[in-house]
């Protein structure tokens, strides 16, 4: 049986529409012809550098810069799988991922020189400046991409807190792009504003859609509310990806002005939007498409169109072509409005996790992926997500898993037990709050310092409360929902 393949999509795109704009940032603009030629040149330089460390995976730590886009495409041209390293992680978290993937080389933006200083002799660190100064050597350019080949790997913690590398194939990215296009439509005048991180599936998928659609990406290194609002008023941008926190800040900053009429889609991820925010968007004429997706589905897999944003408030929508979803209930009978685990299926869903046989056996069943999320489908087929991976905290669009934070806290001398939940925050949507039982006189300052050495900043508890006991069931399982309810009822004194 012949493995299914597609033409090398950057090469094909440069052939089809060479003069169409591909990516721009600030005053720098590259056409698809430019992008192809520069990516090939960098791939030749990378070919020189990587000769001594030939392997199927390569680490990449980047910021939202055009150089990063070039390197992403250069790695694909060499047929190497890119392991996207979250630049917000701590050294210990990064070290685990690098060892887990058995990486022998990490390419990185020069700004991360100090952050990656822990790399030893077994892992070669290659900065952008070194890479771009290397002498190029020719290699055999691939005319086709194998759809079942791993294109990228992104780590997700999961409900257990154990990080897992999600294998995303070229086929996953292809079908994710196709599903999105069948929902949103495609125009040759489309420009997708990207201020979400390129190392996240939200940002990386935009780059893949760019070459598949022949669409310009307007890249922002940081989320600058004033600059982005001005950009959306100019009329060059038609689509943008955001989370609720970003959208709230944009609406506050837009004042009494409106976006250009050509702006046609605000793609909203990271959980359902609150009614006041949707009303503010409606008043400003901003079309919001609420979505549900994850790293394992190569971006959105369910999307709610704007015409249903009010009538189906809180819904993530319906599955995109060619994806499917179903609710697995405890009694095995699926019926409208009955809660259960959300299962999804489709060619955009990962084939599995890297070297996680147990997790793969647990997560996949006859082609269906167990998301671990709880939800229901109403009479018209609209999905409502009740709990993101049970106790997932979404802080500023970042997924934060309580079990991971609790594991770190329990490794701290002086902490007997710990429970973490997300509590509301006006700036970040949610923040991690840690409830801690002390064995000895331990200060909050000492705990904060300990966490800063072991966790990324967005995962560190923003509020710490000392308690005498934690709610647990007969099986000694921590009842985080009870903790959250007790906090909301004001049973814990706010000492901060």
C-alpha positions as CSV (number, residue, x, y, z in Angstrom):
1,X,0.0,0.0,0.0
2,X,1.4,3.4,-1.1
3,X,1.7,6.0,1.6
4,X,-0.5,9.0,0.8
5,X,1.4,12.1,0.0
6,X,1.0,15.7,-1.1
7,X,3.2,18.1,-3.0
8,X,5.7,19.9,-0.8
9,X,3.3,22.7,0.1
10,X,5.8,25.6,0.4
11,X,7.4,24.6,-3.0
12,X,3.9,24.2,-4.6
13,X,2.7,27.5,-3.1
14,X,5.7,29.4,-4.4
15,X,5.0,27.9,-7.8
16,X,1.3,28.7,-7.8
17,X,1.4,32.3,-6.4
18,X,5.0,33.4,-6.2
19,X,4.2,37.1,-6.0
20,X,1.5,36.9,-3.4
21,X,2.4,38.2,0.1
22,X,3.3,35.3,2.5
23,X,4.4,36.9,5.7
24,X,5.0,40.4,7.1
25,X,6.1,41.9,10.4
26,X,6.6,45.6,10.9
27,X,8.0,46.9,7.6
28,X,9.4,43.6,6.5
29,X,7.5,41.7,3.8
30,X,8.2,38.4,2.0
31,X,6.3,37.0,-0.9
32,X,5.9,33.2,-1.3
33,X,8.8,33.2,-3.7
34,X,10.9,35.1,-1.2
35,X,9.8,32.7,1.6
36,X,10.7,29.6,-0.5
37,X,14.1,30.9,-1.5
38,X,15.1,32.1,2.0
39,X,13.8,28.8,3.6
40,X,15.9,26.7,1.2
41,X,19.0,28.8,1.9
42,X,18.5,28.4,5.6
43,X,17.9,24.7,5.1
44,X,21.2,24.5,3.3
45,X,22.9,26.2,6.3
46,X,21.1,23.9,8.7
47,X,22.2,20.9,6.6
48,X,25.8,22.0,7.2
49,X,25.3,22.5,11.0
50,X,23.3,19.2,11.5
51,X,25.7,16.9,9.7
52,X,27.2,15.7,13.0
53,X,23.9,15.3,14.8
54,X,21.6,13.6,12.2
55,X,18.4,12.5,13.8
56,X,14.7,12.6,13.1
57,X,13.9,15.3,15.7
58,X,15.2,18.8,16.3
59,X,14.3,21.2,19.1
60,X,13.2,24.7,18.2
61,X,12.8,27.6,20.7
62,X,11.5,30.7,19.0
63,X,9.7,34.0,19.3
64,X,7.2,35.5,16.9
65,X,9.7,36.8,14.4
66,X,10.0,36.4,10.6
67,X,13.3,34.6,11.1
68,X,11.4,32.0,13.1
69,X,9.0,31.4,10.3
70,X,11.9,30.9,7.9
71,X,13.5,28.3,10.2
72,X,10.2,26.5,10.7
73,X,9.9,26.0,6.9
74,X,13.6,25.3,6.5
75,X,13.4,22.3,9.0
76,X,10.4,20.9,7.0
77,X,12.4,21.0,3.8
78,X,15.0,18.8,5.4
79,X,12.4,16.3,6.4
80,X,13.1,16.7,10.1
81,X,10.4,16.7,12.8
82,X,10.3,20.0,14.7
83,X,9.9,19.8,18.5
84,X,8.5,23.1,19.5
85,X,9.9,24.2,22.9
86,X,7.7,26.6,25.0
87,X,10.0,29.5,25.8
88,X,8.1,30.3,28.9
89,X,9.0,27.0,30.6
90,X,11.6,26.6,33.4
91,X,15.0,25.0,32.7
92,X,13.9,21.8,34.4
93,X,10.7,21.5,32.3
94,X,12.7,22.1,29.1
95,X,15.4,19.7,30.2
96,X,12.7,17.0,30.7
97,X,11.3,17.5,27.2
98,X,14.7,17.5,25.5
99,X,15.7,14.3,27.3
100,X,12.3,12.7,26.6
101,X,12.6,13.3,22.8
102,X,16.3,12.4,23.0
103,X,17.2,15.6,21.1
104,X,20.8,16.0,20.0
105,X,20.3,19.6,18.8
106,X,18.2,22.7,19.6
107,X,17.9,25.7,17.4
108,X,17.1,28.9,19.2
109,X,16.6,32.6,19.0
110,X,19.6,34.4,20.4
111,X,17.5,35.9,23.2
112,X,17.3,32.4,24.8
113,X,21.1,31.9,25.1
114,X,21.0,32.1,28.9
115,X,17.8,30.1,29.2
116,X,19.4,27.2,27.4
117,X,22.7,27.5,29.2
118,X,22.0,24.1,30.8
119,X,22.5,22.3,27.5
120,X,25.4,19.9,27.9
121,X,27.8,18.2,25.5
122,X,25.2,15.7,24.4
123,X,22.8,18.4,23.1
124,X,24.2,20.9,20.6
125,X,22.7,24.4,21.0
126,X,22.7,26.4,17.7
127,X,21.7,30.1,17.9
128,X,20.1,31.9,15.0
129,X,23.2,34.1,14.5
130,X,25.4,31.0,14.3
131,X,23.0,29.3,11.9
132,X,22.7,32.3,9.6
133,X,26.4,32.6,9.4
134,X,27.0,29.0,8.4
135,X,28.2,28.0,5.0
136,X,25.3,26.4,3.0
137,X,25.6,22.9,1.6
138,X,23.2,21.4,-0.9
139,X,20.7,18.7,0.0
140,X,18.0,16.9,-1.9
141,X,14.7,18.9,-1.7
142,X,11.7,16.8,-1.2
143,X,9.0,17.1,-3.9
144,X,6.3,15.6,-1.6
145,X,5.4,15.3,2.0
146,X,4.2,12.0,3.4
147,X,0.9,12.7,5.2
148,X,1.6,10.2,8.0
149,X,5.0,11.6,8.7
150,X,5.4,13.6,12.0
151,X,5.8,17.3,11.1
152,X,5.8,18.7,14.6
153,X,5.8,17.7,18.3
154,X,4.2,19.9,21.0
155,X,4.1,18.9,24.7
156,X,0.9,18.9,26.7
157,X,0.7,18.0,30.4
158,X,-2.6,16.3,30.5
159,X,-4.7,15.7,33.5
160,X,-2.1,13.6,35.3
161,X,0.5,16.3,35.0
162,X,3.0,14.1,33.2
163,X,4.1,15.9,30.1
164,X,3.5,14.1,26.8
165,X,4.8,14.9,23.3
166,X,1.9,15.1,20.8
167,X,2.9,13.8,17.4
168,X,1.3,16.1,14.7
169,X,1.6,14.7,11.2
170,X,1.6,16.6,7.9
171,X,-1.8,15.1,7.4
172,X,-3.0,16.5,10.7
173,X,-2.0,20.0,9.7
174,X,-3.4,19.6,6.2
175,X,-6.8,18.4,7.4
176,X,-6.9,21.0,10.1
177,X,-6.4,23.7,7.5
178,X,-9.0,22.2,5.2
179,X,-11.6,21.9,8.0
180,X,-11.0,25.5,8.9
181,X,-11.3,26.7,5.3
182,X,-14.6,24.8,4.8
183,X,-16.0,26.6,7.8
184,X,-14.5,30.1,7.4
185,X,-14.0,30.2,3.7
186,X,-10.9,31.5,1.8
187,X,-10.3,34.7,0.0
188,X,-7.2,35.7,-1.9
189,X,-7.2,38.9,0.1
190,X,-7.1,37.2,3.4
191,X,-4.5,38.2,6.0
192,X,-4.4,36.3,9.3
193,X,-3.0,38.4,12.2
194,X,-0.9,36.2,14.5
195,X,0.1,37.4,18.0
196,X,-0.4,34.0,19.6
197,X,2.9,32.1,20.1
198,X,4.3,30.2,17.2
199,X,5.3,27.3,19.5
200,X,1.6,26.8,20.3
201,X,-0.7,24.9,18.0
202,X,-2.7,28.1,17.6
203,X,0.3,30.0,16.1
204,X,1.9,27.1,14.3
205,X,-1.3,26.2,12.5
206,X,-1.6,29.7,11.1
207,X,1.8,29.2,9.4
208,X,0.6,25.9,7.9
209,X,-2.6,27.5,6.7
210,X,-0.7,30.3,5.1
211,X,1.2,28.1,2.6
212,X,-1.8,25.8,2.1
213,X,-4.2,28.7,1.3
214,X,-1.8,31.1,-0.2
215,X,-2.5,33.6,2.6
216,X,-0.5,36.4,4.2
217,X,0.4,36.2,7.9
218,X,0.7,39.5,9.7
219,X,3.1,38.6,12.5
220,X,3.3,40.4,15.9
221,X,6.1,39.6,18.3
222,X,4.0,40.5,21.3
223,X,0.3,41.2,22.0
224,X,0.3,45.0,21.7
225,X,-3.3,46.1,22.2
226,X,-2.9,49.6,20.7
227,X,-0.9,48.5,17.7
228,X,-3.2,45.5,16.9
229,X,-6.4,47.6,17.2
230,X,-4.9,50.1,14.8
231,X,-4.0,47.2,12.4
232,X,-7.5,45.9,12.5
233,X,-8.9,49.4,11.7
234,X,-6.6,49.8,8.6
235,X,-8.4,47.1,6.6
236,X,-5.4,44.8,5.7
237,X,-6.3,42.1,8.3
238,X,-9.3,39.8,7.8
239,X,-8.8,37.1,10.5
240,X,-7.3,37.0,13.9
241,X,-6.9,34.2,16.6
242,X,-7.4,35.2,20.2
243,X,-8.4,33.9,23.7
244,X,-11.0,35.6,25.9
245,X,-8.4,37.6,27.8
246,X,-6.9,39.1,24.6
247,X,-10.4,39.9,23.2
248,X,-11.4,41.6,26.4
249,X,-8.4,43.8,26.2
250,X,-8.9,44.6,22.5
251,X,-12.5,45.6,23.2
252,X,-11.5,47.9,26.1
253,X,-8.9,49.5,23.9
254,X,-11.0,50.1,20.8
255,X,-13.1,52.7,22.6
256,X,-15.9,54.2,20.4
257,X,-14.1,53.2,17.1
258,X,-14.8,50.2,14.9
259,X,-12.7,47.7,12.9
260,X,-12.5,47.9,9.1
261,X,-15.5,46.2,7.4
262,X,-13.2,43.7,5.7
263,X,-12.3,42.2,9.1
264,X,-14.5,39.0,9.0
265,X,-13.4,36.6,11.7
266,X,-12.2,36.8,15.3
267,X,-11.4,33.1,16.1
268,X,-11.8,32.7,19.8
269,X,-10.3,29.7,21.7
270,X,-9.5,29.0,25.3
271,X,-13.1,28.5,26.6
272,X,-16.5,30.1,26.0
273,X,-16.8,33.9,26.0
274,X,-18.8,35.7,28.7
275,X,-22.0,37.3,27.6
276,X,-20.9,41.0,28.2
277,X,-17.8,40.4,26.0
278,X,-20.0,39.0,23.2
279,X,-22.3,41.9,23.5
280,X,-19.4,44.3,23.3
281,X,-18.2,42.6,20.2
282,X,-21.6,42.7,18.7
283,X,-21.8,46.5,19.4
284,X,-18.5,47.0,17.6
285,X,-19.5,44.7,14.7
286,X,-16.8,42.1,15.5
287,X,-17.8,38.6,14.2
288,X,-16.7,36.1,16.9
289,X,-16.2,32.4,16.1
290,X,-16.0,30.5,19.3
291,X,-13.9,27.2,19.1
292,X,-13.0,24.1,20.9
293,X,-9.7,22.4,20.2
294,X,-6.4,21.1,21.6
295,X,-2.9,20.3,20.7
296,X,-4.0,16.7,19.9
297,X,-6.4,17.9,17.3
298,X,-4.0,20.3,15.5
299,X,-6.0,23.3,16.5
300,X,-9.8,23.8,16.4
301,X,-12.1,20.8,15.9
302,X,-15.4,22.4,16.9
303,X,-16.4,25.9,16.0
304,X,-19.5,28.1,16.7
305,X,-20.4,30.5,13.9
306,X,-21.3,34.2,14.9
307,X,-24.9,33.8,14.1
308,X,-25.3,31.4,17.0
309,X,-23.1,33.4,19.5
310,X,-26.1,34.6,21.4
311,X,-28.7,31.9,20.9
312,X,-26.1,29.2,21.7
313,X,-24.3,31.1,24.4
314,X,-21.6,29.0,26.0
315,X,-21.5,26.5,23.1
316,X,-18.3,25.6,21.2
317,X,-20.4,24.8,18.2
318,X,-20.4,21.9,15.8
319,X,-17.5,19.7,14.5
320,X,-15.7,20.9,11.4
321,X,-15.6,18.9,8.3
322,X,-14.3,16.1,8.2
323,X,-14.3,15.7,12.0
324,X,-16.8,14.0,14.3
325,X,-17.6,14.0,18.0
326,X,-19.7,12.0,20.4
327,X,-20.4,12.0,24.1
328,X,-19.5,8.8,26.0
329,X,-21.9,8.6,28.9
330,X,-21.6,6.3,32.0
331,X,-24.6,4.2,30.8
332,X,-23.3,4.0,27.3
333,X,-26.4,5.7,25.8
334,X,-25.9,9.0,24.0
335,X,-28.8,11.4,24.1
336,X,-29.3,15.2,23.9
337,X,-28.2,17.2,27.0
338,X,-26.7,14.1,28.7
339,X,-23.2,14.8,30.2
340,X,-20.3,12.6,29.4
341,X,-16.7,12.5,28.1
342,X,-16.1,14.3,24.8
343,X,-14.7,11.9,22.2
344,X,-13.5,13.2,18.8
345,X,-12.4,11.6,15.6
346,X,-10.9,12.8,12.3
347,X,-7.8,13.1,10.1
348,X,-6.7,16.1,12.1
349,X,-6.5,14.1,15.3
350,X,-3.0,13.0,16.4
351,X,-2.0,9.3,15.9
352,X,-0.7,9.4,19.5
353,X,1.9,10.5,22.0
354,X,5.7,10.0,21.6
355,X,6.8,7.0,23.7
356,X,3.6,6.9,25.8
357,X,2.2,3.5,25.1
358,X,0.0,3.5,28.2
359,X,-1.4,6.9,27.5
360,X,-2.0,5.9,23.9
361,X,-3.9,2.8,24.9
362,X,-6.0,4.8,27.3
363,X,-6.7,7.8,24.9
364,X,-7.5,6.0,21.7
365,X,-10.3,3.6,21.0
366,X,-11.3,2.4,17.5
367,X,-10.3,5.7,16.0
368,X,-11.9,7.9,18.7
369,X,-9.8,10.1,20.9
370,X,-10.8,10.5,24.6
371,X,-10.3,14.2,25.3
372,X,-10.8,13.8,29.1
373,X,-13.2,16.8,28.9
374,X,-16.8,16.7,30.1
375,X,-19.6,18.1,28.0
376,X,-22.9,17.5,26.3
377,X,-24.5,17.9,22.9
378,X,-27.9,19.6,22.7
379,X,-30.9,18.6,20.5
380,X,-29.4,20.5,17.5
381,X,-25.9,19.0,17.8
382,X,-24.2,21.9,19.5
383,X,-21.4,21.0,21.9
384,X,-21.2,22.5,25.4
385,X,-18.0,21.9,27.2
386,X,-18.6,21.7,31.0
387,X,-15.1,21.1,32.3
388,X,-11.8,21.5,30.4
389,X,-9.9,18.3,31.3
390,X,-11.7,18.2,34.6
391,X,-9.8,20.8,36.5
392,X,-7.8,22.6,33.8
393,X,-7.0,26.2,34.6
394,X,-6.9,28.6,31.6
395,X,-4.8,31.6,32.5
396,X,-4.3,34.2,29.8
397,X,-4.9,31.5,27.2
398,X,-2.3,29.1,28.6
399,X,-3.3,25.7,29.8
400,X,-2.3,25.1,33.4
401,X,-2.8,21.7,35.0
402,X,-3.3,21.6,38.8
403,X,-1.7,18.1,39.1
404,X,1.6,19.4,37.7
405,X,1.7,22.3,40.2
406,X,0.7,20.0,43.1
407,X,3.5,17.6,42.2
408,X,6.1,20.5,42.4
409,X,4.6,21.8,45.7
410,X,4.8,18.3,47.3
411,X,8.5,18.2,46.5
412,X,9.1,21.2,48.7
413,X,10.3,20.6,52.2
414,X,7.8,21.7,54.7
415,X,4.7,21.0,52.6
416,X,2.6,18.1,53.8
417,X,-0.2,18.3,51.2
418,X,-1.4,20.7,48.5
419,X,-4.3,21.3,46.2
420,X,-4.5,23.7,43.3
421,X,-7.6,25.2,41.6
422,X,-8.2,28.1,39.3
423,X,-9.9,31.2,40.7
424,X,-11.3,34.1,38.7
425,X,-9.0,37.0,37.8
426,X,-9.9,40.2,36.0
427,X,-6.6,40.3,34.0
428,X,-5.9,36.6,33.2
429,X,-9.3,35.1,33.3
430,X,-8.1,32.6,35.9
431,X,-5.0,32.2,38.1
432,X,-3.7,29.2,40.0
433,X,-4.5,29.2,43.8
434,X,-2.7,26.8,46.0
435,X,-4.2,25.4,49.3
436,X,-1.3,24.1,51.4
437,X,-1.0,22.1,54.6
438,X,2.3,22.9,56.3
439,X,4.4,20.5,58.3
440,X,6.5,23.4,59.7
441,X,6.7,27.1,59.7
442,X,7.0,27.7,56.0
443,X,6.4,31.2,54.5
444,X,4.6,32.1,51.3
445,X,7.7,33.9,50.1
446,X,9.7,30.6,50.4
447,X,7.1,28.7,48.5
448,X,7.0,31.3,45.7
449,X,10.8,31.2,45.5
450,X,10.7,27.4,45.2
451,X,8.0,27.4,42.5
452,X,9.9,30.0,40.5
453,X,12.8,27.5,40.2
454,X,10.5,24.6,39.0
455,X,7.6,26.1,37.1
456,X,7.0,28.5,34.2
457,X,5.8,31.9,35.5
458,X,2.2,31.4,34.3
459,X,2.0,28.1,36.2
460,X,3.2,29.5,39.5
461,X,0.5,29.9,42.2
462,X,-0.6,33.5,42.3
463,X,-2.4,33.0,45.6
464,X,-1.4,30.8,48.5
465,X,-3.7,29.8,51.3
466,X,-2.6,27.8,54.3
467,X,-5.3,25.3,55.5
468,X,-5.7,22.6,58.1
469,X,-7.1,20.0,55.8
470,X,-8.0,19.3,52.2
471,X,-11.3,17.8,51.0
472,X,-10.8,14.2,49.8
473,X,-13.2,11.4,49.0
474,X,-13.2,7.8,50.3
475,X,-10.5,6.9,47.8
476,X,-8.3,9.8,49.0
477,X,-8.8,11.6,45.8
478,X,-8.5,15.4,46.1
479,X,-11.8,17.1,45.5
480,X,-10.8,20.2,43.7
481,X,-14.3,21.2,42.9
482,X,-15.1,21.3,46.6
483,X,-12.0,23.5,47.2
484,X,-13.2,25.8,44.4
485,X,-16.7,26.0,45.8
486,X,-15.4,26.7,49.3
487,X,-13.3,29.6,47.9
488,X,-16.3,31.0,46.0
489,X,-18.3,30.9,49.2
490,X,-15.7,32.9,51.0
491,X,-14.7,30.2,53.5
492,X,-11.0,31.1,53.2
493,X,-9.7,34.4,54.4
494,X,-7.9,36.3,51.8
495,X,-4.6,37.3,53.5
496,X,-2.8,38.5,50.5
